[in-house]
Amino acid sequence: MSSRVSNYSERRTNGTSDNDSNSKPRAGAHSSRSSQHDQRSTRSSQTAYINPAHKRSASGNPRPASRSTEERRTERVTVTTKEKLISRTRSPERRPKDAPQPEKWKPKEATKSRPSDTKLKEPKLDAPPTMWDPVVNLTPHTSAPLAIRVSIPPPASDAPQSLQPQPLHELSLEAQEAAIIEDLLFVFMGYEGQYIRYSYSYDPNEERDRLTGPEFKLLPGLDPSLQDLTMSMLKMATHYSALETFVDVQSREEFGAVNHALCAAIRKLLQDYLVMVAQLETQFLTNETFTLHLLNVHTLPTSQMMSQLYSLAHELLKKNALLDDESEEGSDPDDIENILENLKRGGDLVPGNMTGKKICKGGVVIDLVTKRLETMSGDPAARSLLTSLLRDASRPYMVMLNEWLHHGEIRDPHSEFLIKEQKSIRRDRLQQDYTDDYWERRYTIRKHDIPPQLQGVKDKVLLAGKYLNVVRECGGVDVSKVAQDVPKSFDDPRFLDNVNNAYAYANESLMKLLLTTHALPARLRSLKHYFFLDPSDYFTYFMELGASELRKGVKSVNINKLQSLLDLVLRQPGSIVCLDPFKEDVHVEVNEVSLIKMLQRVVNITGIEQGEALQPLSNQPMENDKDATGFTSLQLDYTVPFPVSLVISRKTVWRYQALFRYLLSLRYLESQLSTTWQTHNTRVVWCHKSSARRIENWKRRVWTLRARMVVFVQQLLYFCTLEVIEPNWQSLMSRLKAKDGSLDGSGKPDRTVDELMQDHVDFLDTCLKGCMLTNGKLIKIHSKLMNTCSLFAGHMGWVTQQLEKGDPDLIGPTKPPNMTEKEWKRFHAQKHDKEKSRGDNSQLQDEETRIDKLFDIITVWEKNFSRHLQILLDALNHYAATETVVLLSLCARLATANYATEFSGPRNEEDVAA
């Protein structure tokens, strides 16, 4: 090395002496040649390790003589083969103490120390040649196909002392510059030089140290004028080594396609960097005026580029938690679901050799590059570099985006796309249980992995793919057709137009599929016929045919028999429902939980009173109603094929069932009161005008209470059907009329599929709220009123018997004067049949006692009904003023049922709370 440096110095000196005839360079050249001769004689032992001539010597550099060329080639081979094998861990610590000494002490100290060192270490130099035997190996394959597989060379500190270079302080300034330039060319490529080595804190076997980049140190003795320039250029070498390791790590399979594309772009820049280093080496070998300062000037633009790449890579590594041990983040539910799906397919718990930490990939990488581009927008060079990197990194992401927008498919093996697919939710499971999971949970947005370019259109991206996916499931999209002329990067001006056009096309396709092909409006009208009892003539006939079965306990009801009766009624000629093409989808079932308990449980848990959505709680157990009969437990079910099941989902069917059971309870209560009215008008005991004035007064009170109850039930039924359900139904249907085009003539539907689905759910929720089924207090008051009415109608037979026994005109054998002979005979015949059926002629109680008991019973019924009705009116007035104005009309109608009673008028807070 010393002869090479001296030769290079002599060449530079001779070149200058021919032009300027400077005597000082000649003296330097003479001293260099003398030192070259001394070095050849003292380092002859190193010739055993010299390989054949290095190929870099044939670089076109003119040589003055063949011998000097041969010696230069020999020394250069020594440098290149031993460049990574530099040691001397103690000398750098001692040299700084010697460096400041006067010039005259240096030769003496060198002459004193060198012989002693050689004498002390001369016996040990025989052993290292056998021990110092570096071997190059190939490391095992990783998931990064282009990663470097060459084993890490041993550090220069492990090299024997005989391979150490000549100290810098013994070289002239020009020789130092030449040595440092050549060292820098090796260091730029990530290798150690003879005088520039890794710092002691750097461990090349540690991946974290390689990702951070090595810190270099200079051996002491370098001239200060050269040291500053050298240290400033060493940062670029650190950045290159770190970026090389970064590309190898981030190219692994688990980091995703976006990271792979980014690494490919950085690898291309690193190749250009190596080309630049090769060009600088050519300049160093061929240009005699090439200096360290010129080398610094040539590397400044590249150094800035490498600094930008290093900063970007450092941020990505921090996101990936590859630099800090403490950067633990909470577990991502998406990752948990992916791990579970991977385990179901027989895969590993964690893919690759990564830990359980969240990997920065996909949209997060694009977001990081975009934010850095915004930060460095004032630097033209950095803006151009980052724009190029963003364009290259986003290409695989745009491929996934276009596949999703135009085909409705997700090809995302690394889970880096903004749309997450839950593969466990499949269409074939919808045949048994068509829930909202397929629509709401099959495809969801990864909220933390959204690129900033898609932040404003993320919902459109999600819906466009979801719509096309449904159409594709029904065979409406040609997957083999490749989308033409689509943007391939985020900076394409057609990017937003591509998203908007894909969204409009997908929405139009699915709307046409639902409204035309699968006749969604006809399906909704079918649901209205069956669940809203519109018209109710067929259902009244069904209840009459199945009355004997519906009176049984809920566990004794024969559902198959009821289903046969319903099919018979639905096919009865002359009814509207007989023309319904979907009547085969209606089924009868029995719910053992009463309607009031079901609604109260749902309202109390989901908090519907605070404005939250009403959701059925099918997974939570409810206590069954022991006294339930077929009338109170009957409900209908409706099966819907895909894709109509997305609109008429299981949750919406539950809402239909809740409204149906409520309307059915009102219809059944009305029929009970109608039966009571028939009893009052046909039975002799009620039609006969008794001679006892108290009994006639009692009868009038019973008739009045029955009429008030009928008014209450009929007005409530009228309000729910004609003032709540029907207006909202008409509003829903008006939104479906533009199935062939928009109302303004643009040819596109006014509503999107998701808006249509939301309109349907809002329609049902509005009906439930208008029918007072979403308020816990109103449900409780309703329950008490309806129980009072049902108790009144159910005990009317027993009351009739007590009336027969308490009327003095009907007890004796003599016919009353105001009763015809025919009525008297009919009364005795009915009385005889009842006594015969009872088989027991108990002793009659006192007439006055019976009449007093009847008055007590009717007083209790009147009090309960009037009191709870007034509480309901007060509550309706309150909620009409605070929530729904529609309730005011119901208040006005129900007030007539409580007119001129002791409970009419506003109630106290204690009564309302009760």
Helices and strands as residue ranges (DSSP letters): H 2-20, H 23-42, G 44-49, G 55-57, H 66-82, H 91-98, H 105-121, G 123-126, H 128-131, G 156-158, G 161-163, G 168-170, H 173-187, E 196-198, H 207-212, E 216-218, H 224-250, G 253-255, H 256-286, H 292-319, H 333-344, H 363-375, H 380-393, H 395-407, E 419-421, G 427-431, H 437-440, E 443-445, G 452-454, H 458-473, H 495-512, I 513-517, H 520-531, H 537-545, H 547-550, G 554-556, H 559-570, G 576-579, G 583-585, E 586-590, H 595-606, G 608-610, H 630-633, E 634-638, G 644-646, H 650-682, H 684-687, H 693-718, I 719-725, H 726-735, H 753-770, H 776-794, H 796-806, H 808-811, H 821-838, H 847-882, H 887-894, G 895-898, H 909-913
